[in-house]
Amino acid sequence: MQLDGTPLTIIYADRYFDSQSASFVDDSLAISVSEETGLIHNIQPLSEVANNPPNVPKKVIDLRGLTLLPGFVDTHVHFFLHPYTETSWEDQLTKESLVERTVRAVNHAKETLLAGYTSVRDLGTEGAGDADVNLRQCISRPLQLIPGPRYFISNRALVVSGSYGPKLSLHPLGEGVEGITGAQVVDGVEECRKAVRQQIGAGADWIKLYADYSFRSRMSGVSTIGTKALRLFSKEELSVIISTAHSLGVKVAAHASIAEIIKELIALGVDSIEHGYLMDDEALRALQGSKTVWNPTLAAYYSHPSNTSGERWKQCRETFQKALNMGGINFACGGDTGVFAHGQNALELKLMADLGMDPKKVLQSATLGGWECVRSLGWEGDLGRKRLERVGTLSEDQRLVGENEVPFGVIAKGFAADIVASSGDLENDFSHAVSPSAITFVMKGGRVFKQNEFRQG
């Protein structure tokens, strides 16, 4: 297919990561990117393009000597939070204005993109209301007021009465502080159904629920029960949340740790499990071969001031390593970023590799696996395969145009031109190679946001 007059960016490359086969490919290629659609228009041998250049306006970016990868995907962030080592969660919600929290979120979006993360899933504004809906608009085409990744949002998480903070000291029966609640409180099947419909109608890409939590946290000073996770929603409530969301084409993420509840969620068709550090062998076997994606959020447990050397981090490590040994589990790379610093998202990748996951599998989980996690319903099975086949043959007047509708996570014709490049050695020094300092090039949707000077040798 030859474009007529549409500007192209031509990227010269000699090494890239194939996220479908989880392998590195050494080959001299020219990747043509349509500046109009933000999609990869074509991939050809470099010699072929040199001998027969396209007869359209073009610019060339030479990335030979670097390793190209699909843009990374962080499947669990909180743009409206910053590290708890700076300010506690409760103080962020009750002492920082919505304006301050939004300004911080704008900065977090930029830091995340420049670190090589071209897509994220934000699992809750944590007291910032609907600010993520408007932030998504500001990041996305055609408005694109600020630099940031593709932004998939879940708005407010769902919790039951009495379970979540912030909590009043003088009036312990109250929900929230000065009208600020960290999530949306719902009780009973009908309230659950209504809340899901409200959030999707307001623009949520995902529904997030807290399946278990330290419900009796006010007991912490006098009893260990205060720190233990307990069930929040009944099976009937969980079922209606998931089925209602799915009927409207939206996926569901569950904050969950308790093995019995996770097995129940998987049987009900939940789309992702967040955390899951208390899973036993039976729960892990339920994950095997299921469509449910697991985000172990290693970085959150590693970074949290109360967890680094504690029992919870130990349990998290052991559960993750057990899952690796069992195999057959769909991982994505979501670090719960915001608990630790935005822009340092790659900590999750480093920890996964440090705990025994093949670095190439880590990269696959952080690219193709990221898209498979956050993409909307309708890309699975035979229907999804046919949609992907069609992507590679789209003409310019049939192109996908929605910022969050196009497939990404693969360097291939018809996929989003979300491409990053590392100057590091991804096979022998993985930790450095995925660090922000080694990510010297970032393109999202065909637009270059970072391009550091690089010389071979």
Secondary structure as UniProt FT lines:
FT   STRAND          8..18
FT   TURN            19..22
FT   STRAND          23..34
FT   TURN            35..37
FT   STRAND          39..45
FT   HELIX           46..51
FT   STRAND          58..62
FT   TURN            64..65
FT   STRAND          67..70
FT   STRAND          72..77
FT   TURN            79..80
FT   TURN            84..86
FT   HELIX           89..95
FT   HELIX           98..114
FT   TURN            115..116
FT   STRAND          117..122
FT   TURN            129..130
FT   HELIX           131..139
FT   TURN            141..143
FT   STRAND          150..153
FT   STRAND          158..159
FT   TURN            161..162
FT   TURN            172..173
FT   TURN            178..179
FT   STRAND          184..185
FT   HELIX           189..202
FT   STRAND          206..210
FT   STRAND          212..213
FT   TURN            215..216
FT   HELIX           217..219
FT   TURN            220..222
FT   HELIX           224..227
FT   STRAND          230..231
FT   HELIX           235..247
FT   TURN            248..249
FT   STRAND          251..258
FT   HELIX           259..268
FT   STRAND          272..278
FT   HELIX           281..287
FT   TURN            288..289
FT   STRAND          293..295
FT   HELIX           298..303
FT   TURN            305..309
FT   HELIX           311..326
FT   STRAND          330..331
FT   TURN            342..343
FT   TURN            345..346
FT   HELIX           347..354
FT   TURN            355..356
FT   HELIX           359..366
FT   HELIX           368..374
FT   TURN            377..378
FT   HELIX           381..391
FT   TURN            392..393
FT   HELIX           396..398
FT   TURN            403..405
FT   TURN            413..414
FT   STRAND          419..422
FT   TURN            426..428
FT   HELIX           430..433
FT   TURN            436..438
FT   STRAND          439..444
FT   TURN            445..446
FT   STRAND          447..451
//
